[in-house]
Amino acid sequence: MPDDVEQAWASHCLDLVARAQDGDALLQDLVNDALDLSEADGIDLLVLENDESLVLRASTTLPDFVGRLRLGQGIGLAGQASANALPFVVESNLRQHPLFVPYPGYDELDHQASVFLPLLIGGTCLGVAVFRKDSAWTVRPDLMSKLESLSAGMAKVVGALRVTSPPGSRMGALSEVAKVISASPYLEEILQLLVNTTAQQFGFEVCTVRLLDEASQELVLKATQSTDRAYRRKRAIKLTESIAGRAIRKGAAEYVRDVLQETDYIGHDLAVEQNLRSMVCVPLIIQGRPVGVMSCYTNEVRAFSDEEIGALETLAKQAAVSIEHAKLQVRSTLMQEMHHRVKNNLQQVASLLRIQMRQPGDKTVAEVLEDSLGRILAIAAVHELLSREDLDLVGVRTVAESLVQVQQQSLLSPETALEFRVQGDNVRLSVQQATQVALLLNELIANAVQHGFVVARSGQIHVTIEELGDEVGLWVSNLGDPLPPQFDLGQASSLGLTIVESLTKALRGRFLLEDRLGWTVAEIRFPRASSE
């Protein structure tokens, strides 16, 4: 079976697990879907029970025999395939085979050929998949490979059922966890649900998920159901160290019988404090690419069975698919949001240019373009920060520092010596408010430079940001030329002040410009957006 088809079949098995309501329904869906891929006329699935007998758990040929047909240990071709963990292929004259054993009612089916494949996990046989053909059947090498891949997928699901639920009962832990994580579109929620539900359903003391940071090649702790704060603060670990890194590098589960005796384990002191002993790390892999690792701990020294590890590997594949799906949704949402933001900001630039066009004055074209360039760069400063900070919040002090740097490089003449200082709180605002504040600060800083130091050739400009309960306060103060005598803000008509007043109203804020103790102080106060 080609790799892409085999991967599609493995993913389909996981989807069946997520949707199934009970184990028998899951297995019946499994054989029904496998039949379409197998070239067979019928499929039977026999599962090995605790008494070593094979019980028919799903069938496309005689569903009435499900749960009733039971073969003793080593009986018939299916029994031999199970006992020896080896496949049997009978291409014709099935009834004449020396190992054929008739079963009343069942042997009346007119099958001429069958392929008996043991369901193996880690060398342990869990049952047998029987692919039947009504006529003689030449089993080509490529067909045999396909049937083996179908059986491998069935084996993982049967292994998961053996760990989590007895025959015929409602799906247990594996189905429960798969359903929970498939229901959420949000990455953080998926990861937290994954660790919470896995720990609860499988009885683990602690369960964690680390995601791979490809840039730093580190595994970063993203979710744990442990309430211990020290555990939640565990550092990122390099791929070249620790058991989790080893699992990622190998692309397979890593089991440690006792973490306290394992030299590669990081955090022995915390393991003692949390009473953690045995651990299994299962890589989260999608399309051959690792995205993280899930680590599960017990509070006693014990082994993890092949079936238990198989169940966790199946769950890890489902989790990896859910994680990737959530990331794609975030990227799609981000693209829509960025389109919306760019459109809004272009409209804002257009509005500012219209105000500039209506403003009388004797500025040269170069000076007008320089002013417009400064306003566009103020908006760009906000978006540049978005690539480094949270998607929806921007630190105002960081924006101010960027704007001051731009002003120093573009506005100051060589003979003017100014000392800039940005101080106060790095208040985090929504992108919309942060963009308006960036434009405000740009105008106030430019106004302080251009009008505050016409006579004075040196001085200071301070930008202060404070969080005042539900309000934010901004102050741009300059120690240079004082305001003109009898200055009245209501009568001022400069373009910069017109823009400041317009933006302040959009923020539902208040704007003052006055002398205070020898400083010219521009003050703006506005309420934070209620959504923050």
C-alpha positions as CSV (number, residue, x, y, z in Angstrom):
1,M,0.0,0.0,0.0
2,P,1.5,3.4,-1.0
3,D,2.6,5.6,2.0
4,D,-0.1,8.2,1.3
5,V,-2.9,5.5,1.2
6,E,-1.5,3.8,4.3
7,Q,-1.4,7.2,6.1
8,A,-5.0,7.9,4.9
9,W,-6.1,4.6,6.3
10,A,-4.4,5.2,9.7
11,S,-6.1,8.6,9.9
12,H,-9.4,7.1,8.9
13,C,-9.1,4.6,11.8
14,L,-8.5,7.5,14.2
15,D,-11.7,9.2,12.8
16,L,-13.7,6.1,13.5
17,V,-12.4,6.0,17.0
18,A,-13.4,9.6,17.6
19,R,-17.0,9.0,16.3
20,A,-17.7,5.5,17.7
21,Q,-20.1,5.0,20.5
22,D,-19.0,1.5,21.5
23,G,-16.3,-1.0,20.7
24,D,-18.4,-3.4,18.6
25,A,-19.8,-0.6,16.4
26,L,-16.2,0.7,15.9
27,L,-14.9,-2.7,14.8
28,Q,-17.9,-3.3,12.5
29,D,-17.3,0.1,10.8
30,L,-13.6,-0.9,10.6
31,V,-14.2,-4.1,8.6
32,N,-16.9,-2.5,6.4
33,D,-14.5,0.3,5.3
34,A,-11.5,-2.1,5.0
35,L,-13.5,-4.3,2.6
36,D,-13.7,-1.5,0.0
37,L,-9.8,-1.3,0.0
38,S,-9.0,-5.0,0.2
39,E,-10.2,-6.6,-3.1
40,A,-11.8,-9.3,-0.8
41,D,-15.4,-10.4,-0.9
42,G,-15.6,-10.5,2.9
43,I,-13.7,-9.7,6.1
44,D,-13.9,-11.3,9.5
45,L,-12.2,-9.9,12.6
46,L,-11.4,-12.4,15.4
47,V,-10.1,-11.0,18.7
48,L,-8.0,-13.0,21.2
49,E,-9.6,-13.0,24.6
50,N,-8.1,-13.7,28.1
51,D,-8.9,-17.4,27.8
52,E,-6.8,-17.5,24.6
53,S,-9.9,-18.3,22.5
54,L,-10.6,-16.3,19.3
55,V,-14.0,-14.6,19.3
56,L,-15.6,-13.1,16.2
57,R,-16.0,-9.4,16.9
58,A,-16.9,-8.1,13.5
59,S,-17.9,-9.6,10.1
60,T,-19.1,-8.5,6.7
61,T,-20.1,-12.1,5.8
62,L,-22.1,-13.4,8.8
63,P,-22.8,-10.5,11.2
64,D,-25.3,-12.8,13.1
65,F,-22.3,-14.8,14.3
66,V,-20.6,-11.8,16.0
67,G,-20.0,-12.6,19.6
68,R,-21.1,-16.2,19.2
69,L,-18.4,-17.8,17.1
70,R,-15.5,-18.9,19.3
71,L,-12.5,-20.9,18.3
72,G,-10.2,-22.7,20.8
73,Q,-6.5,-22.0,21.0
74,G,-4.7,-23.1,17.8
75,I,-7.9,-24.4,16.2
76,G,-8.1,-24.0,12.4
77,L,-6.2,-21.7,10.1
78,A,-7.2,-18.6,12.1
79,G,-6.1,-20.4,15.3
80,Q,-2.7,-21.3,13.8
81,A,-2.2,-17.8,12.5
82,S,-2.8,-16.5,16.0
83,A,-0.7,-19.1,17.8
84,N,2.3,-18.7,15.5
85,A,1.9,-15.0,14.9
86,L,2.3,-15.8,11.2
87,P,0.1,-15.2,8.1
88,F,-1.6,-18.0,6.2
89,V,-2.5,-17.6,2.6
90,V,-4.9,-20.1,0.9
91,E,-5.5,-19.1,-2.7
92,S,-7.9,-21.9,-3.7
93,N,-9.7,-25.0,-2.4
94,L,-10.0,-23.6,1.1
95,R,-12.0,-26.6,2.4
96,Q,-9.4,-29.1,1.3
97,H,-6.6,-27.4,3.3
98,P,-5.4,-29.8,6.1
99,L,-5.8,-27.2,8.8
100,F,-9.4,-26.2,7.7
101,V,-11.9,-26.7,10.5
102,P,-15.7,-26.5,9.7
103,Y,-18.0,-24.5,12.0
104,P,-21.7,-25.3,11.9
105,G,-23.5,-22.6,9.9
106,Y,-20.3,-20.6,9.3
107,D,-18.7,-23.2,7.0
108,E,-21.7,-23.1,4.6
109,L,-20.3,-19.9,3.0
110,D,-18.9,-20.7,-0.4
111,H,-15.4,-19.1,0.1
112,Q,-12.6,-20.6,-2.1
113,A,-9.7,-18.5,-0.8
114,S,-8.7,-16.7,2.4
115,V,-5.8,-14.7,3.8
116,F,-5.3,-15.0,7.6
117,L,-3.3,-12.1,9.1
118,P,-2.4,-11.9,12.8
119,L,-3.1,-8.6,14.4
120,L,0.3,-7.7,15.9
121,I,1.5,-4.9,18.2
122,G,5.1,-5.1,19.4
123,G,5.2,-8.8,18.6
124,T,2.1,-9.6,20.6
125,C,-0.8,-11.2,18.8
126,L,-4.2,-9.6,19.6
127,G,-6.3,-11.6,17.1
128,V,-6.7,-12.4,13.4
129,A,-8.1,-10.5,10.4
130,V,-9.5,-12.9,7.7
131,F,-9.9,-11.7,4.2
132,R,-12.1,-14.0,2.1
133,K,-12.7,-14.5,-1.6
134,D,-15.5,-16.4,-3.2
135,S,-13.3,-17.6,-6.1
136,A,-9.7,-18.6,-6.5
137,W,-7.5,-15.6,-5.5
138,T,-3.9,-14.8,-6.7
139,V,-2.5,-12.7,-3.8
140,R,0.1,-10.5,-5.5
141,P,2.9,-8.9,-3.4
142,D,1.4,-5.5,-3.7
143,L,-2.0,-6.8,-2.6
144,M,-0.4,-8.6,0.3
145,S,1.3,-5.4,1.4
146,K,-2.1,-3.6,1.3
147,L,-3.8,-6.3,3.4
148,E,-0.9,-6.2,5.9
149,S,-1.4,-2.4,6.2
150,L,-5.1,-2.8,6.7
151,S,-4.4,-5.4,9.4
152,A,-1.9,-3.1,11.1
153,G,-4.5,-0.4,11.4
154,M,-7.0,-2.9,12.8
155,A,-4.4,-4.1,15.3
156,K,-3.9,-0.6,16.8
157,V,-7.6,-0.1,17.2
158,V,-8.1,-3.6,18.8
159,G,-5.1,-2.9,21.1
160,A,-6.7,0.4,22.2
161,L,-9.9,-1.4,23.0
162,R,-8.2,-4.0,25.0
163,V,-6.6,-1.3,27.2
164,T,-9.6,0.9,27.6
165,S,-12.9,-1.1,27.5
166,P,-14.1,-4.7,27.8
167,P,-15.8,-6.3,24.8
168,G,-19.3,-5.0,24.0
169,S,-19.1,-2.0,26.4
170,R,-19.2,1.7,25.7
171,M,-15.8,3.0,24.3
172,G,-13.5,3.8,27.2
173,A,-10.6,6.1,27.6
174,L,-9.3,6.2,24.0
175,S,-12.7,7.1,22.5
176,E,-13.4,9.6,25.3
177,V,-10.1,11.5,24.9
178,A,-10.4,11.4,21.1
179,K,-13.9,12.8,21.1
180,V,-13.0,15.6,23.6
181,I,-10.0,16.9,21.7
182,S,-11.8,16.6,18.3
183,A,-14.6,18.9,19.6
184,S,-12.4,22.0,20.1
185,P,-11.0,24.3,17.4
186,Y,-8.6,26.1,19.8
187,L,-5.0,24.9,20.2
188,E,-4.6,25.8,23.9
189,E,-8.0,24.2,24.8
190,I,-7.1,21.0,22.8
191,L,-3.8,20.6,24.7
192,Q,-5.4,21.2,28.1
193,L,-8.3,18.8,27.3
194,L,-5.8,16.2,26.1
195,V,-3.7,16.1,29.3
196,N,-6.7,16.4,31.6
197,T,-8.8,13.7,29.9
198,T,-5.8,11.3,29.3
199,A,-4.7,11.5,32.9
200,Q,-8.3,10.9,34.1
201,Q,-9.2,8.1,31.7
202,F,-5.9,6.2,31.8
203,G,-5.3,6.7,35.5
204,F,-2.0,8.6,35.1
205,E,-0.6,10.7,38.0
206,V,0.6,13.5,35.6
207,C,0.2,14.0,31.9
208,T,2.0,16.8,29.9
209,V,2.3,18.0,26.4
210,R,5.4,19.8,25.0
211,L,5.3,21.3,21.5
212,L,8.3,21.6,19.3
213,D,9.7,25.1,18.7
214,E,11.3,24.6,15.3
215,A,13.4,27.8,15.5
216,S,15.1,27.0,18.8
217,Q,14.8,23.2,18.4
218,E,13.3,23.0,21.9
219,L,10.3,21.2,23.4
220,V,8.3,23.9,25.3
221,L,5.8,22.9,28.0
222,K,2.3,23.9,26.8
223,A,-0.1,21.9,29.0
224,T,-0.3,19.8,32.1
225,Q,-3.1,18.8,34.4
226,S,-0.7,19.0,37.4
227,T,-1.7,21.8,39.8
228,D,1.8,22.2,41.1
229,R,3.2,25.6,40.1
230,A,6.8,24.4,40.0
231,Y,5.8,21.8,37.5
232,R,4.1,24.3,35.3
233,R,7.3,26.4,35.3
234,K,9.5,23.6,34.0
235,R,12.0,24.9,31.4
236,A,12.1,24.2,27.7
237,I,14.3,21.2,26.9
238,K,16.6,20.7,23.9
239,L,15.9,17.9,21.4
240,T,19.3,16.6,22.2
241,E,18.5,16.0,25.8
242,S,15.9,14.2,28.0
243,I,13.6,11.2,27.4
244,A,11.1,13.4,25.5
245,G,13.8,14.6,23.1
246,R,14.8,11.0,22.6
247,A,11.2,10.0,21.7
248,I,11.1,12.9,19.1
249,R,14.4,12.0,17.6
250,K,13.4,8.3,17.2
251,G,9.9,9.0,16.2
252,A,8.7,6.3,18.6
253,A,7.5,5.9,22.2
254,E,10.1,5.9,24.9
255,Y,9.4,4.1,28.2
256,V,11.3,4.6,31.4
257,R,10.6,2.1,34.3
258,D,11.8,4.5,37.0
259,V,12.6,8.1,36.3
260,L,14.4,8.4,39.6
261,Q,17.0,5.9,38.4
262,E,17.3,7.4,34.9
263,T,20.3,9.6,34.3
264,D,18.8,11.3,31.2
265,Y,15.6,12.4,33.0
266,I,15.5,16.1,33.8
267,G,14.0,17.1,37.1
268,H,14.6,14.4,39.7
269,D,13.8,16.7,42.6
270,L,10.4,17.5,41.2
271,A,9.7,13.9,40.4
272,V,10.4,13.1,44.1
273,E,8.1,15.9,45.2
274,Q,5.3,14.9,42.8
275,N,5.8,11.1,43.4
276,L,6.4,10.3,39.8
277,R,8.0,7.0,39.0
278,S,7.3,5.3,35.6
279,M,7.0,7.4,32.4
280,V,6.2,6.9,28.7
281,C,6.8,9.6,26.2
282,V,4.8,9.4,22.9
283,P,5.8,11.7,20.0
284,L,3.1,13.7,18.3
285,I,3.7,13.2,14.6
286,I,1.8,14.3,11.5
287,Q,2.8,13.4,7.9
288,G,6.2,12.3,9.2
289,R,6.9,15.6,10.9
290,P,7.1,15.8,14.7
291,V,5.1,18.6,16.4
292,G,5.5,17.7,20.0
293,V,5.5,14.9,22.6
294,M,3.0,13.7,25.2
295,S,4.5,12.4,28.5
296,C,2.5,10.2,30.9
297,Y,3.6,9.4,34.5
298,T,2.5,6.9,37.1
299,N,2.9,7.1,40.8
300,E,4.3,3.6,41.0
301,V,7.1,1.6,39.3
302,R,5.4,-0.5,36.7
303,A,5.7,-1.6,33.0
304,F,3.6,-0.2,30.2
305,S,2.2,-3.0,28.1
306,D,2.5,-3.0,24.3
307,E,-1.3,-2.6,24.1
308,E,-1.2,0.5,26.4
309,I,1.6,2.1,24.4
310,G,-0.3,1.3,21.2
311,A,-3.4,3.0,22.6
312,L,-1.4,6.1,23.5
313,E,0.3,6.1,20.0
314,T,-3.2,6.0,18.4
315,L,-4.3,8.9,20.6
316,A,-1.1,10.8,19.8
317,K,-1.9,10.6,16.1
318,Q,-5.4,11.9,16.7
319,A,-4.0,14.7,18.9
320,A,-1.4,15.7,16.2
321,V,-4.1,15.9,13.6
322,S,-6.2,18.1,15.9
323,I,-3.2,20.3,16.7
324,E,-2.4,20.8,13.1
325,H,-6.1,21.5,12.3
326,A,-6.2,24.2,15.1
327,K,-3.0,25.8,13.7
328,L,-4.5,26.0,10.2
329,Q,-7.6,27.6,11.7
330,V,-5.5,30.2,13.5
331,R,-3.5,31.0,10.3
332,S,-6.8,31.4,8.4
333,T,-8.2,33.7,11.1
334,L,-5.0,35.6,11.2
335,M,-5.0,36.2,7.4
336,Q,-8.6,37.5,7.6
337,E,-7.7,39.7,10.6
338,M,-4.6,41.1,8.9
339,H,-6.7,41.9,5.7
340,H,-9.2,43.7,7.9
341,R,-6.4,45.7,9.7
342,V,-4.6,46.7,6.6
343,K,-7.8,47.9,5.0
344,N,-8.7,50.0,8.1
345,N,-5.2,51.4,8.3
346,L,-5.2,52.4,4.6
347,Q,-8.5,54.2,5.2
348,Q,-6.9,56.0,8.1
349,V,-3.9,57.0,6.1
350,A,-6.3,58.3,3.4
351,S,-8.2,60.4,6.0
352,L,-5.0,61.9,7.3
353,L,-3.9,62.8,3.8
354,R,-7.3,64.5,3.1
355,I,-6.9,66.6,6.3
356,Q,-3.4,67.5,5.1
357,M,-4.8,68.6,1.7
358,R,-7.4,70.8,3.3
359,Q,-4.9,72.5,5.6
360,P,-3.6,75.9,4.4
361,G,0.1,76.5,4.9
362,D,3.4,77.2,3.3
363,K,5.1,73.8,3.7
364,T,7.0,72.4,0.8
365,V,6.0,69.2,-0.9
366,A,9.0,67.5,0.7
367,E,7.9,68.6,4.1
368,V,4.3,67.5,3.6
369,L,5.5,64.1,2.4
370,E,7.8,63.8,5.4
371,D,4.9,64.4,7.7
372,S,2.8,61.8,5.9
373,L,5.7,59.4,6.0
374,G,6.0,59.7,9.8
375,R,2.3,58.9,10.2
376,I,2.6,55.8,8.0
377,L,5.7,54.7,10.0
378,A,3.7,55.1,13.2
379,I,1.2,52.6,11.9
380,A,4.0,50.3,10.7
381,A,5.5,50.3,14.2
382,V,2.4,48.7,15.6
383,H,2.3,46.0,13.0
384,E,6.0,45.3,13.3
385,L,5.4,44.6,17.0
386,L,2.6,42.2,16.1
387,S,5.1,39.8,14.6
388,R,6.9,39.6,17.9
389,E,4.2,39.9,20.5
390,D,0.7,38.6,21.0
391,L,-1.7,38.5,18.1
392,D,-4.2,40.9,19.7
393,L,-2.3,43.1,22.2
394,V,0.5,45.6,21.8
395,G,2.6,47.3,24.4
396,V,2.3,51.1,24.2
397,R,5.6,51.9,25.8
398,T,7.3,49.6,23.2
399,V,5.5,51.5,20.5
400,A,6.7,54.8,22.0
401,E,10.3,53.6,22.0
402,S,10.1,52.7,18.3
403,L,8.6,56.1,17.4
404,V,11.2,58.0,19.3
405,Q,13.9,56.1,17.5
406,V,12.3,57.0,14.1
407,Q,12.0,60.7,15.1
408,Q,15.6,60.9,16.2
409,Q,16.7,59.5,12.9
410,S,14.4,61.6,10.6
411,L,13.5,64.9,12.3
412,L,16.4,66.2,14.3
413,S,18.8,68.6,12.6
414,P,22.5,68.1,13.3
415,E,22.7,71.3,15.4
416,T,19.9,70.3,17.8
417,A,20.8,68.2,20.8
418,L,17.8,66.6,22.5
419,E,17.6,63.9,25.2
420,F,14.7,61.6,24.8
421,R,13.3,59.5,27.7
422,V,10.4,57.0,27.5
423,Q,9.1,55.9,30.9
424,G,6.1,54.4,32.7
425,D,4.0,51.3,32.1
426,N,4.0,49.1,29.0
427,V,0.2,49.2,28.9
428,R,-1.1,46.5,26.5
429,L,-3.9,47.6,24.2
430,S,-5.9,46.1,21.4
431,V,-4.5,46.7,17.9
432,Q,-7.2,49.3,17.0
433,Q,-6.4,51.4,20.1
434,A,-2.7,50.9,19.8
435,T,-2.7,52.1,16.2
436,Q,-4.6,55.3,17.2
437,V,-2.2,55.8,20.2
438,A,0.8,55.4,17.9
439,L,-0.5,58.1,15.6
440,L,-1.2,60.3,18.6
441,L,2.3,59.8,20.0
442,N,3.8,60.4,16.6
443,E,2.0,63.8,16.2
444,L,2.9,64.8,19.8
445,I,6.6,63.9,19.5
446,A,6.9,65.5,16.1
447,N,5.1,68.7,17.4
448,A,7.5,68.8,20.4
449,V,10.5,68.5,18.1
450,Q,9.3,71.0,15.4
451,H,7.7,73.7,17.7
452,G,9.5,73.3,21.0
453,F,13.0,73.9,19.8
454,V,12.8,76.7,17.3
455,V,15.0,79.0,19.5
456,A,16.3,76.5,22.0
457,R,18.9,74.2,20.4
458,S,19.0,71.7,23.2
459,G,16.6,70.2,25.8
460,Q,14.6,67.2,26.8
461,I,11.5,65.3,25.6
462,H,9.9,62.9,27.9
463,V,7.2,60.4,27.0
464,T,5.3,58.9,29.9
465,I,2.6,56.1,29.9
466,E,0.6,55.2,33.0
467,E,-2.2,52.8,33.7
468,L,-4.8,54.7,35.7
469,G,-7.4,52.1,36.6
470,D,-9.8,51.8,33.7
471,E,-8.0,54.7,32.0
472,V,-4.7,55.2,30.2
473,G,-2.7,58.4,30.6
474,L,-0.1,59.7,28.0
475,W,2.2,62.6,28.5
476,V,4.6,64.1,26.0
477,S,6.6,66.9,27.7
478,N,9.4,69.0,26.3
479,L,11.8,71.4,28.1
480,G,12.4,73.8,25.3
481,D,10.6,76.9,23.9
482,P,7.5,77.8,26.0
483,L,4.1,78.0,24.5
484,P,3.2,81.4,23.1
485,P,1.6,83.9,25.5
486,Q,-2.2,83.5,25.9
487,F,-2.0,80.2,24.1
488,D,-5.5,78.7,23.6
489,L,-5.8,75.1,22.4
490,G,-9.4,75.8,21.2
491,Q,-8.0,78.4,18.8
492,A,-5.0,76.4,17.6
493,S,-5.3,75.4,14.0
494,S,-2.1,73.5,13.2
495,L,-2.5,70.2,11.3
496,G,-0.8,68.2,14.0
497,L,-3.1,69.4,16.7
498,T,-6.1,68.9,14.5
499,I,-5.1,65.3,14.0
500,V,-4.5,64.8,17.7
501,E,-7.9,66.2,18.7
502,S,-9.6,64.0,16.0
503,L,-7.8,60.8,17.3
504,T,-8.5,61.7,20.9
505,K,-12.2,62.0,20.2
506,A,-12.1,58.6,18.5
507,L,-10.6,57.2,21.7
508,R,-13.3,59.0,23.7
509,G,-10.5,60.7,25.6
510,R,-9.5,64.2,26.8
511,F,-6.6,66.3,25.4
512,L,-4.8,69.2,27.2
513,L,-1.7,71.2,26.1
514,E,-0.3,73.7,28.7
515,D,2.8,74.9,30.5
516,R,3.6,73.1,33.8
517,L,6.6,74.2,35.9
518,G,8.6,75.3,32.8
519,W,7.7,72.3,30.7
520,T,5.3,72.2,27.8
521,V,3.0,69.2,28.5
522,A,0.6,67.5,26.2
523,E,-1.7,65.2,28.2
524,I,-4.2,62.6,26.9
525,R,-6.4,60.4,28.9
526,F,-8.7,57.8,27.5
527,P,-10.6,54.7,28.6
528,R,-9.3,51.3,27.7
529,A,-11.5,49.3,25.4
530,S,-14.0,47.3,27.4
531,S,-13.0,44.0,25.7
532,E,-9.6,44.2,27.4
